[in-house]
């Protein structure tokens, strides 16, 4: 299996969960989720990326604000 070199746009953490918004060399966006089990980033979703990312980012900000 091969790994695509993604460019990281933004990263967030929700507790121990790490997520990042990335773009592929062809310009396709995806959300990746860190797996400590496999010690690598895995693609979480490739559809409705902007909408999903904004939702996760808002949740992250709310949790951070409310401690």
C-alpha positions in Angstrom: 0.0 0.0 0.0 1.2 3.5 -0.7 0.9 6.7 1.3 -0.2 9.9 -0.3 1.7 13.0 0.8 -0.9 15.4 2.1 -0.4 19.1 2.9 -1.8 19.9 6.4 -4.1 22.9 6.4 -5.2 22.8 10.1 -5.1 20.5 13.2 -7.4 20.2 16.2 -7.5 18.1 19.3 -10.6 17.0 21.2 -9.3 15.3 24.4 -6.9 12.6 23.2 -8.4 12.6 19.7 -6.3 14.4 17.0 -7.7 15.4 13.7 -6.4 17.4 10.8 -7.7 18.9 7.6 -5.5 18.0 4.6 -5.3 18.5 0.9 -3.8 16.0 -1.6 -1.4 16.9 -4.4 -4.5 16.8 -6.7 -6.3 19.4 -4.6 -8.8 17.0 -2.9 -9.5 17.7 0.8 -9.9 15.1 3.5 -10.1 14.9 7.3 -7.6 12.6 8.9 -7.7 11.0 12.3 -4.6 9.9 14.3 -4.5 6.3 15.3 -2.1 5.6 18.2 -2.8 1.8 17.6 -1.3 1.9 14.0 0.8 5.0 14.8 -0.4 6.8 11.6 -2.9 9.2 10.2 -6.0 7.6 8.6 -8.6 9.2 6.3 -11.8 9.7 8.3 -13.8 11.3 5.5 -13.5 12.7 2.0 -17.1 13.8 1.6 -18.6 17.1 2.8 -15.2 17.9 4.1 -15.7 21.7 4.7 -19.0 21.1 6.5 -17.6 18.3 8.6 -14.4 20.2 9.5 -16.3 23.3 10.6 -18.5 21.1 12.8 -15.5 19.4 14.4 -13.7 22.7 14.8 -16.7 24.3 16.5 -17.0 21.4 18.9 -13.3 21.6 19.7 -13.6 25.3 20.4 -16.7 24.8 22.7 -14.9 22.1 24.7 -11.8 24.2 25.0 -13.8 27.2 26.1 -15.9 25.3 28.7 -12.9 23.2 30.0 
